[in-house]
Amino acid sequence: MSRSQLPGRCKDCPIPEQPIVKGSGTADGPMILGEAPGAQEVVRGVPFVGQAGKVLRATLEACGISPDDVYITNSVICRPAGNATPTINHIECCSERLDKEVTLVQPTKILAVGSVALTSVLRASKSQPITKWRGRGFWTDWGKHPATSDSQQGKRIYTIATYHPAAILRDPELFRDFANDILKWSKNDHPQVEPILDELYCSDLKGALKAIKLIQEVSMSGIGCPKIRTRSRTACPSSFLLVCWSLRSSGKASVT
Ligand code: SF4
């Protein structure tokens, strides 16, 4: 696979006219997924070459992974203006491109560094806190992006999230957890399915619709199914009861 085969700039993106930095490295091995390119990455045309990249590469080596044997890319590959953190809109727009990239690169496992990468691999509709998710192993689904044909063969990939190395530069006390997470990832520890993205109680239509959205997010993330408890039917609309029934009978999260 050559870099020229990787998908590039897209139409209708909310990051127009910004420099693009494609992923780089070895296919068919571990993949590191970051946030978005910074100024130094734009100059050199390669992701993770600044100070944060040095921290990442040194930690990989210390955990027994050669940086030459990994593939490194970002959730959003165009640099947002003013080096801003990509928004949920940017992440969503770039998710189809990322899905194509992962399908081409065929990584054996993924390390998502930072909240943007975590939100991206989960395909969540709101930003996910890295402190809540870091260090857990879970499966992510690729090759079946909603925007592409559902006839495609999908692939589940073992994934762990941890802090972004830039966070380690800001707060060195995070390094211990960061290094432990990468060590765990390097050893392919078995995933622990901990599917709770959020907890909510619904007693009206608005709450029920929010719950349905949460079920969709958990279902898309491929990490399990949500726990649902119902006390009374009177406050819930019939559509919500259908969802509960589907969960009980199949044991899988699905929305009908
Ligand atoms: S940020 Fe992503 S979606 Fe937007 S133009 Fe760049 S590659 Fe395309």
Residues whose N, C-alpha, C, O or C-beta is under 5 A from the ligand:
A	BS01	SF4	G8 R9 C10 C13 I15 V76 I77 C78 C93 C94 R97
